[in-house]
Amino acid sequence: FAFALTRGNSDTTNLSASFNANRRLLDDFEWLNSGYFLKGEKDGEKTAEAAGATTRLQWSHTPRLFSYYEVQALRDTFKDYSYRIMPGAGAGYKLLAEKDRTLDLYGGLSWVVTRYESADDTDDFLGIKVGDKFAWKFSPTAEFKQVLELTFDSGDLGTYFARFEAGVAASLTRDWAVTVSFIDTYDSEPMTPGVKENDITMLAGISKKF
């Protein structure tokens, strides 16, 4: 969670929050959840509004081979997304499975449904998704995590969007940590003229483990 407020020569308010909630349902079956929220205002005008969430069931068939079944949701008014929902499934392989480092490579299919605010229109396509997930606990009190995903329109591979996330968490106590996250989203063909292809978000704050 992070909050910033200025008053006087500038009048700004910025709020951000993120979460991770994971549960091992069985020895070889996990439920993985994550999400974030960002909102900002300057002099009474909205400067940022975005939210995203992912829920995934991951089934390990061998120590390295797994399949996944997930739903992703995104809202970003500055990208003109009223919402983007992506249910999908696929398979992956743990290229690294060490105590302090893991690297997963995965791919599959997603049904991409996007509702645009300005056009009051909905677009959908079958997407081909590829990605990786890396985690490195580089000290007893600090860890680095990274996710990269690309989803291509199966009917036009030149149409795609990408999401990159990277973050560092450093423990202050057993339950509290300082976190810094970087999120980059890219849409190769924005629906609305004037909307930029690339958006970058930086989040910094305090996190608590439960």
N, C-alpha and C positions, 0 to 999 in steps of 0.2 A: 504494500500500500504506500502511496506517495501523494502528498498534497503541497501545493505552492500557492501563495496568495500575496499580491502586491497592491498597495493603495497609495495614492498621492499623485506623483507625476505620471504614473502608469496604473491602470486598473485591470489586473489580470487574475484569473483563477484557473488552476490546472489540477486535475484529479486523475489518478491512475491506480489501477489495482489489477492483480493477476493471481491465479491460483493453480495448484497441481494437487490432484486427489487420486491416489492409486490404491488398489486393493487386489490382493492375490486371492481369487475365489477358490481355486484348486491349485495343486502343485504345478500344473502346466497351463493354467488359465488365469489371465490377469485382466483387470478392468482399469483402464488408464484414462484420466480426465485432465484437461487443462483449459485455461481461458484467460482473457484479459479485457480490460475496459479502459478507455481513455476519453476524457472530455476536457475541453479548454475554452475559455472566453477571454476576450480583450475588449475593454470599453463597451461592454454589453453585447458584443457580437461574438458568435460562435466561431472558434478558430480550429477546433478539432472535435470529432465525435466518431469513435470507432469501438467495436467490440467483436470478439471472436471466441469460439469455444469448440472443443473437440472431445468426443467421447469414443473410446475404442476398446473392443474386446480383442485380446491377443492370445492365441492358442499355440503353445510350443509343441511341435510334433517330435522334434529331436532337440538335443542341447543347443543346436544352432539354427535349425529350420523352423519357421513359424508362419502362421497365417493371421490375418487381421480382418476385422469387420467394424466399420466406423461411420460416424456422422460428423461432419464439420459444418459450422455455421459462422457467417461473417456479416456484420453490418458496418457500413462506412459511408456516411452521407456525403463526404467530400469526394469519394470515388463514384458517387451516384448509386451505390448499392442500398436499396431499401433492405434487402437481405440476399445472401447467397448461401444455399444449402447444398451440401455434397455428401450424400450417402455413398459408400463404396466398400470394396473388399479387395484383398490381394494377398500376396505372400512375400516373405522376406528371409534374409539370411544374416546371421550374426557373424560378421567378418572378424570382429574382435570380441572376446568374451572373457576379459581379464578382471581381476579383482578391482582395479582402479581405473580401467578403461574399457568401454564398450563401443562398438560401431555396428549399426544395423543398416543394411541396404534393403530396400523393398520397392515393390511396384504392384499395380493393379488397375482396376477400372472404377470410375466414379461417375455418378449421374449428377451433372452440374445444373442447378436451377438458380437463375439470377432474376431478381425483381428490381427494376430501375425506378428511382423516384421521379425523375424529371419526365420520362416518357410514359410512365404508368403502363409499362410493358414488362413481360416476362420472357426470358430467353432460356433455352435448355439445350444441352448436348451431352453425348457420352464422352467422358474424358479418359485419357490414358495417363496414369499417375506414376511418377518415379520419385524416389526420395532417399534420404539418409538421415540417421539420427546418431549423434556422437555424444558421449559423456566421459569426462575425465576428472577424477578426484586427484588433483595434483598436490594436495597437502591434506593433513588430517582435518583441517578446518575450512577448506575452500574447494570448490568444484566449478567446472566449466561444462556447459551444455550447448549443443548446436543442432538445429534441424533445418534441412533444406528440402523443399517439395516443389515439383513442377507438374502441372496438369495441362495436357494438350488436348485440343478438340480433335476427336478421332476422325472427323470429316475434313479437317483443315489444320494440319500440324503447325501452320504458321500462326495460328491463334492459340495462345496459351497464357497462363498466369503462373507466377512463382511466389513462394513465400520462404523467407529466410529468417531464422531466429537464432540468436546467440546470447548467452548470458553467463554471468559469473556471480556466485554467491559465496560470501565469506562469513563464517559463523562468529557471532559476538558471544553467545552463550550456547548451551545445548539446544535451546529452542528458537533463539532469535538470530537473524542474519541480516547483513547488508547485501542488497542485490542490485545489479545493473544489467539491463536487458536491451538488446538491439533488435528491432523488427523491421524488415524490408519486404514490401509487397509490390509486385509488378504485374501489370495487365498490358499485354501486347497491343490490344485494340480497345481502348476505352469507348464506351457507348456514346458519351456526351462530348461534343466539341469543347475544347478548352480544359478538359480533365487530363492531368498529366499521367503518364504511364507508371511512374515510380513514386512510392511514398515510403518515407523512413520515419520510424518512431523510436525514441530513446526513453526508457523507463528506469528510474532509480528510486530506491526506497528501502523500507524495512519489511522483512518477512518473518513470519512465525510458523513453526512446525507444530502440528497437533498430533 
